[in-house]
Amino acid sequence: MVELALFFDIQRCIGCYACEVACKQEKDLPVGPRLIRVYTVGPRHVGEKLCMDNVPVTCKQCGKPSCMYACPQGAISKRSDGVVVINNGLCIGCKACIQACPIGGMQFNHVKKVAVKCDLCIDRVEQGLKPSCVHHCPAEAISFGDVNKLTEKVKERYALAVSKASEESET
């Protein structure tokens, strides 16, 4: 069974917030909730240079989602493809899931009075499209797909970076 996930390459992220805007528009969110957030980390010294990183953060589609276990109405479920979804018809807006989420992935839509979270734009994915944040990222810093394939991609990038760093240190 394929398990879906997002991969963020912070080396590519340019901090443009296109992913945040695309998500808010796709999910018709009011001011307030942000299902993906880009945080700026730094500045920090890397050798002689000052560097800053942009780090996108969103729901991790946890293996054992604490939000799901905290929901008194059973409005949150985990699909067979690993995507954690909210049934808005069952959500009573109690915010127990928001308090249970360890990374702040759960948000509250104060207009619709329901909890909201990243669901990997599963409605788009089922139509053969990429999640909105992936589609709109101009730096191609966000990848989407099978977690196993994404893990291999990360391993390849890491091995290449280590090899490159090793070559540079030898010269």
Phi and psi in degrees as a GROMACS rama.xvg file:
@    title "Ramachandran Plot"
@    xaxis  label "Phi"
@    yaxis  label "Psi"
@TYPE xy
-76.3021  132.659  VAL-2
-112.361  122.223  GLU-3
-85.0993  147.758  LEU-4
-158.923  165.748  ALA-5
-108.552  147.119  LEU-6
-126.088  128.832  PHE-7
-108.091  122.937  PHE-8
-98.8496  97.4683  ASP-9
-68.7761  -15.752  ILE-10
-69.478  -24.9625  GLN-11
-96.264  -23.4073  ARG-12
-63.3246  127.668  CYS-13
-103.498  4.26951  ILE-14
68.599  34.5776  GLY-15
-86.751  -15.0774  CYS-16
67.8147  14.4015  TYR-17
-59.6633  -34.9335  ALA-18
-65.1803  -40.9786  CYS-19
-63.2552  -46.8381  GLU-20
-64.7405  -45.681  VAL-21
-60.1778  -41.1629  ALA-22
-64.5063  -47.7392  CYS-23
-59.9293  -39.819  LYS-24
-70.5571  -43.1957  GLN-25
-61.528  -41.496  GLU-26
-93.9408  3.2693  LYS-27
51.0669  53.0022  ASP-28
-91.5424  141.589  LEU-29
-77.2817  179.537  PRO-30
-57.9621  138.461  VAL-31
119.794  -85.4412  GLY-32
-65.8524  136.929  PRO-33
-132.51  114.767  ARG-34
-81.6382  -14.8501  LEU-35
-135.393  135.54  ILE-36
-129.522  135.189  ARG-37
-103.245  118.044  VAL-38
-102.791  142.413  TYR-39
-98.6659  127.453  THR-40
-115.66  126.789  VAL-41
123.98  -171.606  GLY-42
-77.5004  157.225  PRO-43
-140.515  158.368  ARG-44
-85.3719  131.779  HIS-45
-126.869  100.799  VAL-46
64.8742  -122.904  GLY-47
-93.5324  -3.35617  GLU-48
-106.704  152.713  LYS-49
-92.4037  132.171  LEU-50
-129.044  151.751  CYS-51
-131.391  147.79  MET-52
-118.98  147.822  ASP-53
-108.864  123.446  ASN-54
-120.72  106.82  VAL-55
-73.9416  137.55  PRO-56
-131.352  133.828  VAL-57
-149.789  178.319  THR-58
-53.3111  136.443  CYS-59
-91.2181  2.86901  LYS-60
50.3596  54.2552  GLN-61
-49.9512  148.501  CYS-62
-63.5363  -41.0854  GLY-63
-125.917  81.3899  LYS-64
-65.8065  118.007  PRO-65
-64.2818  -29.4519  SER-66
-62.0905  -39.8987  CYS-67
-65.928  -43.352  MET-68
-70.712  -26.5632  TYR-69
-80.6653  -20.7266  ALA-70
-70.9899  116.844  CYS-71
-73.066  -14.4752  PRO-72
-101.004  -5.72315  GLN-73
68.5472  29.026  GLY-74
-79.5074  -12.4016  ALA-75
-112.618  132.737  ILE-76
-139.796  162.358  SER-77
-112.68  121.937  LYS-78
-76.4578  166.314  ARG-79
-64.6478  -21.3797  SER-80
-90.0587  8.74591  ASP-81
90.8008  -6.26332  GLY-82
-80.3894  128.958  VAL-83
-92.6487  124.636  VAL-84
-126.257  156.51  VAL-85
-112.045  131.649  ILE-86
-91.1765  101.464  ASN-87
-61.8191  -23.8093  ASN-88
-68.7243  -23.4428  GLY-89
-98.3981  -20.2771  LEU-90
-67.788  130.439  CYS-91
-104.756  4.06537  ILE-92
71.9716  27.9344  GLY-93
-76.9982  -17.6218  CYS-94
71.2149  12.2223  LYS-95
-61.5579  -36.4333  ALA-96
-66.2062  -35.7714  CYS-97
-65.3004  -43.3741  ILE-98
-67.3139  -30.253  GLN-99
-80.2745  -22.0386  ALA-100
-73.1207  121.728  CYS-101
-75.6591  -14.1147  PRO-102
-117.193  3.42889  ILE-103
77.6716  21.0943  GLY-104
-71.2287  -26.2431  GLY-105
-85.0323  136.626  MET-106
-130.21  173.778  GLN-107
-124.256  126.477  PHE-108
-89.6657  102.659  ASN-109
-70.9483  -16.123  HIS-110
-79.1594  -48.3133  VAL-111
-88.9521  -8.50824  LYS-112
59.7136  41.4236  LYS-113
-137.969  157.947  VAL-114
-74.0272  147.521  ALA-115
-136.554  153.677  VAL-116
-159.173  164.892  LYS-117
-65.4482  128.769  CYS-118
-119.032  25.5123  ASP-119
58.9298  25.7219  LEU-120
49.1623  49.0074  CYS-121
-56.1449  -30.5035  ILE-122
-64.9186  -38.5206  ASP-123
-67.711  -45.0538  ARG-124
-59.8369  -40.4684  VAL-125
-67.2166  -15.7665  GLU-126
-95.8756  5.75025  GLN-127
85.7885  12.0814  GLY-128
-100.757  162.928  LEU-129
-82.959  157.266  LYS-130
-55.439  149.817  PRO-131
-57.6871  -40.5796  SER-132
-62.902  -38.8057  CYS-133
-68.0363  -46.6515  VAL-134
-60.0541  -37.6613  HIS-135
-95.5273  -1.44124  HIS-136
-74.8373  111.199  CYS-137
-70.5618  -21.1475  PRO-138
-94.7979  0.784934  ALA-139
52.6819  42.129  GLU-140
-86.5578  -10.6541  ALA-141
-117.323  126.02  ILE-142
-113.622  154.09  SER-143
-137.237  143.461  PHE-144
157.21  -156.2  GLY-145
-67.2235  127.552  ASP-146
-56.4445  -35.0231  VAL-147
-66.6007  -42.0424  ASN-148
-68.8629  -38.4835  LYS-149
-65.1878  -38.0025  LEU-150
-62.5297  -41.6067  THR-151
-63.8514  -39.7998  GLU-152
-61.3121  -42.3372  LYS-153
-63.9632  -44.561  VAL-154
-60.2604  -42.2444  LYS-155
-63.6361  -44.1741  GLU-156
-63.6477  -40.6843  ARG-157
-65.141  -45.4627  TYR-158
-60.9976  -40.4121  ALA-159
-65.4088  -42.7193  LEU-160
-64.7409  -40.811  ALA-161
-65.3935  -42.7173  VAL-162
-62.6513  -43.8529  SER-163
-63.7421  -43.8852  LYS-164
-63.2903  -38.0887  ALA-165
-65.438  -42.8644  SER-166
-62.184  -41.5931  GLU-167
-67.0549  -34.9805  GLU-168
-72.9882  -23.8422  SER-169
-77.8441  -21.6841  GLU-170
